[in-house]
Amino acid sequence: MTQDGFKKALALLFSVHPQLEPKGKDAGFIYGAWLRMFCGLEDKQLLNAVAEFCSTHEKLYPGDSWIAIVRNMCAPVSETCGDCHELIITAVHKFGYARAKEAFEWLEDRSPLTAAVCRRIGYQDICMSENLDVVRGQIRAVFVEEKARADKLGGVLRSAQDLNNGSIANSALLQLAEKTSANMKKGVVSE
């Protein structure tokens, strides 16, 4: 990322969220810290993510990290529907109908998106289904929608019960970068 690209992204950000602009004698330090937090990104990647952030986040709530949200928007979900299907079927075979809680813990550790898809369809319903082609179609349909939302918002909505009047608060999103980082520390990601 170049200084010019960083400045353009901040200009766009401050045009929509002027309250984020640092003030006072520490402003230079804050800009430097932000620049380090975005290191490794390309100018276009950062500008696109900031533009998406500005167009989808009209309000920020206390505790929301705009930097984490923008970084997550730069790293879309790389899972495929096939990965999702494989994990769900593996969980069904490994845990069966009676151990749904363990199955969801196992799925959450491997893929929050897959766990969300499975939750939308219903784990017990999948276990009891006699037609795997129907289950495969349901997984595909729900996966496509949930992946698109995760890519757009930078996080996975764990459950539809987290919706509030049809809207999603950022605090309800399972941040993808945080989950991946935690899993890497536990050594779970590559299993």
C-alpha positions as CSV (number, residue, x, y, z in Angstrom):
1,M,0.0,0.0,0.0
2,T,1.2,3.5,-0.8
3,Q,0.9,6.6,1.3
4,D,-1.3,8.1,-1.5
5,G,-3.7,5.0,-1.5
6,F,-3.9,5.2,2.3
7,K,-4.7,8.9,2.2
8,K,-7.5,8.4,-0.4
9,A,-9.0,5.6,1.7
10,L,-9.0,7.8,4.8
11,A,-10.5,10.8,2.8
12,L,-13.4,8.5,1.8
13,L,-13.8,7.2,5.3
14,F,-13.8,10.7,6.9
15,S,-16.3,12.0,4.3
16,V,-18.9,9.5,5.7
17,H,-17.7,9.1,9.2
18,P,-16.0,12.4,10.2
19,Q,-16.1,11.4,13.9
20,L,-13.3,8.9,13.2
21,E,-10.8,11.5,12.2
22,P,-8.1,11.8,14.9
23,K,-7.7,15.1,16.6
24,G,-5.0,16.6,18.7
25,K,-1.3,16.0,19.2
26,D,-1.6,12.2,18.9
27,A,-3.1,12.3,15.4
28,G,0.2,11.5,13.7
29,F,0.8,8.5,16.0
30,I,-2.8,7.2,15.3
31,Y,-2.3,7.6,11.5
32,G,0.9,5.6,11.7
33,A,-0.7,2.9,13.8
34,W,-3.6,2.6,11.3
35,L,-1.1,2.4,8.4
36,R,0.7,-0.5,10.2
37,M,-2.7,-2.2,10.8
38,F,-3.4,-2.1,7.1
39,C,0.0,-3.3,6.0
40,G,0.0,-6.0,3.4
41,L,-3.0,-4.7,1.6
42,E,-3.0,-3.2,-1.9
43,D,-4.3,0.4,-2.5
44,K,-7.2,-0.8,-4.6
45,Q,-8.1,-3.5,-2.0
46,L,-8.2,-1.0,0.9
47,L,-10.1,1.6,-1.1
48,N,-12.7,-1.0,-2.2
49,A,-13.1,-2.2,1.4
50,V,-13.4,1.3,2.8
51,A,-16.0,2.2,0.0
52,E,-18.0,-1.0,1.0
53,F,-17.7,-0.1,4.6
54,C,-18.9,3.4,4.1
55,S,-21.9,2.2,2.0
56,T,-22.9,-0.5,4.5
57,H,-22.2,1.0,7.9
58,E,-24.1,4.2,8.3
59,K,-23.7,4.1,12.1
60,L,-20.9,2.8,14.3
61,Y,-21.6,1.7,17.9
62,P,-19.3,1.9,20.9
63,G,-17.0,-1.0,20.7
64,D,-17.2,-1.4,16.9
65,S,-13.7,-1.6,15.4
66,W,-13.9,0.0,12.0
67,I,-10.4,-1.3,11.2
68,A,-11.3,-4.9,12.0
69,I,-14.5,-4.6,9.9
70,V,-12.5,-3.1,6.9
71,R,-9.8,-5.8,7.2
72,N,-12.4,-8.5,7.2
73,M,-14.0,-7.0,4.1
74,C,-10.5,-7.4,2.4
75,A,-10.4,-11.1,3.2
76,P,-13.6,-12.7,1.8
77,V,-14.5,-16.2,2.8
78,S,-12.7,-18.8,0.7
79,E,-14.9,-21.8,1.6
80,T,-16.9,-23.6,-1.0
81,C,-20.2,-25.2,-0.9
82,G,-18.4,-28.6,-1.3
83,D,-16.4,-27.8,1.9
84,C,-19.6,-27.0,3.7
85,H,-21.4,-30.1,2.6
86,E,-18.4,-32.3,3.5
87,L,-18.1,-30.9,7.0
88,I,-21.8,-31.3,7.7
89,I,-21.9,-34.9,6.5
90,T,-18.8,-35.7,8.5
91,A,-20.4,-34.2,11.6
92,V,-23.5,-36.3,11.0
93,H,-21.4,-39.5,10.7
94,K,-19.1,-38.6,13.6
95,F,-21.7,-37.4,16.2
96,G,-25.1,-38.6,15.0
97,Y,-28.5,-37.4,16.0
98,A,-28.1,-37.3,19.8
99,R,-24.9,-35.3,20.0
100,A,-25.9,-32.1,18.2
101,K,-24.2,-29.8,20.7
102,E,-20.9,-31.6,20.2
103,A,-21.4,-31.5,16.4
104,F,-22.0,-27.8,16.5
105,E,-18.9,-27.2,18.6
106,W,-16.9,-29.3,16.1
107,L,-18.3,-27.4,13.1
108,E,-17.8,-24.0,14.8
109,D,-14.1,-24.8,15.3
110,R,-13.7,-25.7,11.6
111,S,-16.0,-23.3,9.9
112,P,-18.4,-20.7,11.5
113,L,-20.0,-20.4,8.1
114,T,-20.7,-24.1,7.9
115,A,-22.1,-24.2,11.4
116,A,-24.4,-21.3,10.5
117,V,-25.6,-23.1,7.4
118,C,-26.2,-26.2,9.4
119,R,-28.1,-24.3,12.1
120,R,-30.4,-22.7,9.4
121,I,-31.3,-26.1,8.0
122,G,-31.5,-27.9,11.3
123,Y,-28.9,-30.5,12.4
124,Q,-31.5,-33.1,13.5
125,D,-33.4,-32.6,10.2
126,I,-30.3,-33.4,8.3
127,C,-29.5,-36.4,10.4
128,M,-33.0,-37.8,9.9
129,S,-33.3,-37.0,6.2
130,E,-33.6,-40.0,3.9
131,N,-32.9,-38.1,0.7
132,L,-29.3,-36.7,0.7
133,D,-29.9,-35.0,-2.7
134,V,-32.5,-32.8,-1.0
135,V,-30.1,-32.1,1.8
136,R,-27.3,-31.2,-0.6
137,G,-29.6,-28.8,-2.4
138,Q,-30.7,-27.2,0.9
139,I,-27.0,-26.8,1.9
140,R,-26.1,-25.2,-1.4
141,A,-29.0,-22.7,-1.3
142,V,-28.4,-21.6,2.3
143,F,-24.6,-21.6,1.8
144,V,-24.8,-19.3,-1.2
145,E,-26.8,-16.7,0.7
146,E,-24.8,-17.0,4.0
147,K,-21.4,-16.8,2.1
148,A,-22.6,-13.7,0.2
149,R,-23.6,-12.0,3.5
150,A,-20.3,-13.0,5.2
151,D,-18.3,-11.6,2.3
152,K,-20.3,-8.4,2.3
153,L,-20.4,-7.8,6.1
154,G,-17.0,-9.4,7.0
155,G,-18.5,-11.8,9.5
156,V,-20.9,-14.7,9.9
157,L,-24.3,-14.3,11.6
158,R,-24.2,-17.3,13.9
159,S,-28.0,-17.6,14.2
160,A,-31.0,-15.9,12.7
161,Q,-32.1,-15.4,16.4
162,D,-29.4,-12.7,16.5
163,L,-31.4,-10.5,14.2
164,N,-33.0,-7.4,15.7
165,N,-35.9,-6.2,13.8
166,G,-34.4,-7.7,10.6
167,S,-31.1,-5.9,11.1
168,I,-27.7,-7.2,12.2
169,A,-25.7,-5.4,14.8
170,N,-21.9,-5.8,14.2
171,S,-21.7,-7.2,17.7
172,A,-23.8,-10.2,16.5
173,L,-21.3,-11.0,13.7
174,L,-18.7,-13.6,14.4
175,Q,-15.7,-11.9,13.0
176,L,-13.9,-14.1,10.5
177,A,-10.4,-12.9,11.2
178,E,-10.8,-13.3,15.0
179,K,-12.2,-16.8,14.6
180,T,-9.5,-17.9,12.2
181,S,-6.8,-16.4,14.4
182,A,-8.1,-18.2,17.5
183,N,-8.3,-21.5,15.5
184,M,-4.8,-21.2,14.3
185,K,-3.6,-20.7,17.9
186,K,-5.5,-23.9,18.9
187,G,-4.2,-25.7,15.8
188,V,-7.7,-26.5,14.5
189,V,-7.7,-24.8,11.1
190,S,-6.0,-27.5,9.0
191,E,-7.8,-30.6,10.4
